[in-house]
Amino acid sequence: MIVITNPFSIENEFQIIQQLFEEGLELLHIRKPTYSEMEMRHFLTNIDEVFYSKIVLHNHHKLVEEFEINRIHFSEKERTNPARFQKPCRYLFSTSIHTIEEFNQLSTEWEYAFLSPVFQSISKPGYKSDLNLLESINVRTNFKTKLVALGGINENNIQIALDSGFDSVALLGSIWLNDNPIQKFIQCQKIVHSY
């Protein structure tokens, strides 16, 4: 299971991140689109370096060398940029897509891809897909890249996403827009692990 950071700073963010890792968080995607390189560097220095292997950077990719991070996420736009990192290299890549057709066309360099929004977004009210993404994955032909459900994922629909054929789920709003993010994470994690 994956957690994506809130795009903006939140109170006690680093303590929550530490607790999430201690509770067994597999991967933390750091997505802070407005952060400068200096702000991102400061953000990373506030995370225990023992967890750097579980961090995925969405921007300021050149910091992966400095912090010995080996996971990089590319947006749809960045994915097609020939200047980005190319395989073979020591990095693991993930990306974002919005249709199963895009997913089926991904090459084997992508470890996994977020397909979103599967359900109505929690963090972006009113944001939903015009397609039924749960039904659309019936035409999945790419089984070398893991398919991760993103968008509106919470304890009430994780099982639906996994039963529909997703390999995993990513949480954002259900964690960061919650009064008890750790409890919510544990609750969701139990569902994923019992699958």
DRENDO-1510 file (C-alpha; in Angstrom, 1 decimal, always signed):
<recs>
REC; n; res; u; v; w
REC; 1; MET; +0.0; +0.0; +0.0 .
REC; 2; ILE; +1.2; +3.5; -0.9 .
REC; 3; VAL; +0.6; +6.9; +0.8 .
REC; 4; ILE; +1.0; +10.1; -1.1 .
REC; 5; THR; +1.9; +13.3; +0.9 .
REC; 6; ASN; -0.6; +16.1; +1.1 .
REC; 7; PRO; +0.5; +18.7; -1.5 .
REC; 8; PHE; +0.7; +21.4; +1.2 .
REC; 9; SER; +2.4; +21.3; +4.6 .
REC; 10; ILE; +0.3; +20.1; +7.4 .
REC; 11; GLU; +0.6; +20.2; +11.2 .
REC; 12; ASN; +2.8; +17.4; +12.6 .
REC; 13; GLU; +3.5; +16.1; +9.1 .
REC; 14; PHE; +6.9; +14.6; +10.0 .
REC; 15; GLN; +5.7; +12.9; +13.1 .
REC; 16; ILE; +2.9; +11.3; +11.1 .
REC; 17; ILE; +5.3; +10.2; +8.4 .
REC; 18; GLN; +7.6; +8.6; +11.0 .
REC; 19; GLN; +4.6; +6.8; +12.6 .
REC; 20; LEU; +3.3; +5.6; +9.2 .
REC; 21; PHE; +6.7; +4.1; +8.4 .
REC; 22; GLU; +6.9; +2.5; +11.9 .
REC; 23; GLU; +3.4; +1.0; +11.2 .
REC; 24; GLY; +4.8; -0.7; +8.1 .
REC; 25; LEU; +4.2; +1.8; +5.3 .
REC; 26; GLU; +5.7; +0.3; +2.2 .
REC; 27; LEU; +6.1; +3.5; +0.0 .
REC; 28; LEU; +5.7; +7.2; +0.6 .
REC; 29; HIS; +5.3; +9.3; -2.5 .
REC; 30; ILE; +6.5; +12.9; -1.8 .
REC; 31; ARG; +4.4; +15.1; -4.0 .
REC; 32; LYS; +4.9; +18.8; -3.1 .
REC; 33; PRO; +4.4; +20.5; -6.5 .
REC; 34; THR; +5.0; +24.1; -5.2 .
REC; 35; TYR; +8.1; +23.3; -3.2 .
REC; 36; SER; +11.4; +24.8; -4.3 .
REC; 37; GLU; +14.5; +22.5; -4.4 .
REC; 38; MET; +15.6; +24.0; -1.1 .
REC; 39; GLU; +12.2; +23.4; +0.5 .
REC; 40; MET; +12.3; +19.8; -0.8 .
REC; 41; ARG; +15.8; +19.3; +0.6 .
REC; 42; HIS; +14.6; +20.6; +4.0 .
REC; 43; PHE; +11.6; +18.3; +3.8 .
REC; 44; LEU; +13.8; +15.3; +3.2 .
REC; 45; THR; +16.2; +16.1; +6.0 .
REC; 46; ASN; +13.3; +15.9; +8.4 .
REC; 47; ILE; +12.7; +12.2; +7.5 .
REC; 48; ASP; +14.8; +9.6; +9.2 .
REC; 49; GLU; +17.3; +8.4; +6.5 .
REC; 50; VAL; +16.6; +4.8; +7.4 .
REC; 51; PHE; +13.3; +5.2; +5.4 .
REC; 52; TYR; +14.9; +6.8; +2.3 .
REC; 53; SER; +14.6; +3.4; +0.4 .
REC; 54; LYS; +10.8; +3.7; +0.8 .
REC; 55; ILE; +10.5; +7.3; -0.6 .
REC; 56; VAL; +9.4; +8.1; -4.1 .
REC; 57; LEU; +10.2; +11.7; -5.4 .
REC; 58; HIS; +7.7; +13.4; -7.7 .
REC; 59; ASN; +9.8; +16.5; -8.4 .
REC; 60; HIS; +13.3; +17.8; -7.9 .
REC; 61; HIS; +14.5; +14.4; -9.2 .
REC; 62; LYS; +18.1; +15.3; -9.0 .
REC; 63; LEU; +17.9; +15.1; -5.2 .
REC; 64; VAL; +17.8; +11.3; -5.5 .
REC; 65; GLU; +21.6; +11.2; -5.7 .
REC; 66; GLU; +22.1; +13.5; -2.7 .
REC; 67; PHE; +19.7; +11.5; -0.5 .
REC; 68; GLU; +20.4; +8.1; -2.0 .
REC; 69; ILE; +16.7; +7.6; -3.0 .
REC; 70; ASN; +16.2; +5.1; -5.7 .
REC; 71; ARG; +12.5; +5.7; -6.7 .
REC; 72; ILE; +11.3; +8.4; -9.0 .
REC; 73; HIS; +7.7; +9.2; -10.1 .
REC; 74; PHE; +6.9; +10.8; -13.5 .
REC; 75; SER; +3.7; +12.6; -14.3 .
REC; 76; GLU; +2.1; +11.9; -17.7 .
REC; 77; LYS; +3.8; +14.9; -19.2 .
REC; 78; GLU; +7.2; +14.0; -17.8 .
REC; 79; ARG; +6.9; +10.4; -18.9 .
REC; 80; THR; +7.1; +11.3; -22.6 .
REC; 81; ASN; +10.0; +13.8; -22.1 .
REC; 82; PRO; +13.1; +12.3; -23.7 .
REC; 83; ALA; +15.3; +14.2; -21.3 .
REC; 84; ARG; +14.2; +12.2; -18.3 .
REC; 85; PHE; +16.2; +9.3; -16.7 .
REC; 86; GLN; +16.4; +6.4; -19.0 .
REC; 87; LYS; +16.7; +2.7; -18.2 .
REC; 88; PRO; +18.9; +0.8; -17.6 .
REC; 89; CYS; +19.8; +2.6; -14.4 .
REC; 90; ARG; +19.6; +2.0; -10.6 .
REC; 91; TYR; +16.2; +3.8; -10.3 .
REC; 92; LEU; +12.7; +2.3; -10.1 .
REC; 93; PHE; +10.1; +4.3; -12.0 .
REC; 94; SER; +6.4; +4.9; -11.5 .
REC; 95; THR; +4.0; +7.1; -13.4 .
REC; 96; SER; +0.4; +8.4; -13.5 .
REC; 97; ILE; -2.2; +7.5; -16.1 .
REC; 98; HIS; -5.9; +8.2; -16.5 .
REC; 99; THR; -7.1; +5.4; -18.9 .
REC; 100; ILE; -6.5; +1.7; -19.1 .
REC; 101; GLU; -5.5; +2.2; -22.8 .
REC; 102; GLU; -2.5; +4.4; -21.6 .
REC; 103; PHE; -1.6; +1.8; -19.0 .
REC; 104; ASN; -1.7; -1.1; -21.6 .
REC; 105; GLN; +0.8; +0.9; -23.7 .
REC; 106; LEU; +3.4; +1.4; -20.9 .
REC; 107; SER; +6.8; -0.2; -21.5 .
REC; 108; THR; +8.3; -2.6; -18.9 .
REC; 109; GLU; +10.5; +0.1; -17.4 .
REC; 110; TRP; +7.6; +1.2; -15.2 .
REC; 111; GLU; +7.3; -0.7; -12.0 .
REC; 112; TYR; +3.8; +0.5; -11.3 .
REC; 113; ALA; +1.3; +3.2; -12.4 .
REC; 114; PHE; -1.4; +5.1; -10.7 .
REC; 115; LEU; -4.8; +5.0; -12.5 .
REC; 116; SER; -7.0; +7.8; -11.2 .
REC; 117; PRO; -9.4; +8.9; -10.1 .
REC; 118; VAL; -11.0; +5.5; -9.5 .
REC; 119; PHE; -13.6; +7.0; -7.0 .
REC; 120; GLN; -14.5; +10.6; -6.4 .
REC; 121; SER; -11.5; +12.3; -5.0 .
REC; 122; ILE; -11.3; +13.0; -1.2 .
REC; 123; SER; -8.6; +15.6; -1.5 .
REC; 124; LYS; -10.0; +17.4; -4.6 .
REC; 125; PRO; -13.8; +17.7; -4.1 .
REC; 126; GLY; -15.7; +17.2; -7.3 .
REC; 127; TYR; -12.8; +15.6; -9.1 .
REC; 128; LYS; -13.9; +12.3; -10.7 .
REC; 129; SER; -13.4; +10.4; -13.9 .
REC; 130; ASP; -16.0; +10.5; -16.7 .
REC; 131; LEU; -15.2; +6.7; -17.2 .
REC; 132; ASN; -15.9; +3.8; -14.9 .
REC; 133; LEU; -12.3; +2.9; -14.2 .
REC; 134; LEU; -13.3; -0.2; -12.3 .
REC; 135; GLU; -15.0; -1.6; -15.3 .
REC; 136; SER; -12.4; -0.4; -17.8 .
REC; 137; ILE; -9.6; -2.5; -16.4 .
REC; 138; ASN; -11.4; -5.6; -17.7 .
REC; 139; VAL; -9.4; -4.9; -20.9 .
REC; 140; ARG; -6.1; -4.8; -19.2 .
REC; 141; THR; -3.3; -6.5; -21.2 .
REC; 142; ASN; -0.3; -5.2; -19.4 .
REC; 143; PHE; +0.6; -7.5; -16.5 .
REC; 144; LYS; +4.3; -6.6; -16.2 .
REC; 145; THR; +3.5; -3.2; -14.7 .
REC; 146; LYS; +1.5; -3.1; -11.4 .
REC; 147; LEU; -1.7; -1.2; -11.5 .
REC; 148; VAL; -2.4; +1.0; -8.5 .
REC; 149; ALA; -5.8; +2.5; -7.7 .
REC; 150; LEU; -5.8; +6.2; -6.7 .
REC; 151; GLY; -8.5; +8.7; -6.1 .
REC; 152; GLY; -11.1; +8.4; -3.3 .
REC; 153; ILE; -9.6; +5.3; -1.8 .
REC; 154; ASN; -10.6; +4.6; +1.8 .
REC; 155; GLU; -11.5; +1.7; +4.0 .
REC; 156; ASN; -15.0; +1.4; +2.4 .
REC; 157; ASN; -13.8; +0.7; -1.1 .
REC; 158; ILE; -10.3; -0.8; -1.0 .
REC; 159; GLN; -11.8; -4.3; -1.3 .
REC; 160; ILE; -13.8; -3.2; -4.3 .
REC; 161; ALA; -10.7; -1.9; -6.1 .
REC; 162; LEU; -8.7; -5.0; -5.3 .
REC; 163; ASP; -11.6; -7.3; -6.4 .
REC; 164; SER; -11.8; -5.3; -9.7 .
REC; 165; GLY; -8.2; -6.2; -10.6 .
REC; 166; PHE; -6.0; -3.5; -9.1 .
REC; 167; ASP; -2.7; -4.8; -7.7 .
REC; 168; SER; -2.6; -2.2; -4.9 .
REC; 169; VAL; -4.0; +1.1; -3.7 .
REC; 170; ALA; -2.7; +4.6; -2.9 .
REC; 171; LEU; -4.1; +6.8; -0.2 .
REC; 172; LEU; -4.0; +10.5; +0.1 .
REC; 173; GLY; -7.1; +12.3; +1.3 .
REC; 174; SER; -8.2; +9.4; +3.5 .
REC; 175; ILE; -5.0; +9.8; +5.5 .
REC; 176; TRP; -4.2; +13.6; +5.5 .
REC; 177; LEU; -7.8; +14.8; +5.8 .
REC; 178; ASN; -8.5; +12.7; +8.8 .
REC; 179; ASP; -8.4; +13.5; +12.5 .
REC; 180; ASN; -6.5; +10.3; +13.2 .
REC; 181; PRO; -4.3; +9.5; +10.2 .
REC; 182; ILE; -2.4; +6.6; +11.8 .
REC; 183; GLN; -5.5; +4.8; +12.9 .
REC; 184; LYS; -7.0; +5.2; +9.4 .
REC; 185; PHE; -3.7; +3.9; +7.8 .
REC; 186; ILE; -3.8; +0.8; +10.1 .
REC; 187; GLN; -7.4; +0.2; +9.3 .
REC; 188; CYS; -6.7; +0.4; +5.5 .
REC; 189; GLN; -3.5; -1.7; +5.8 .
REC; 190; LYS; -5.4; -4.5; +7.5 .
REC; 191; ILE; -7.8; -4.7; +4.6 .
REC; 192; VAL; -5.0; -4.8; +2.0 .
REC; 193; HIS; -3.0; -7.4; +4.0 .
REC; 194; SER; -6.1; -9.6; +4.4 .
REC; 195; TYR; -6.7; -9.7; +0.6 .
</recs>
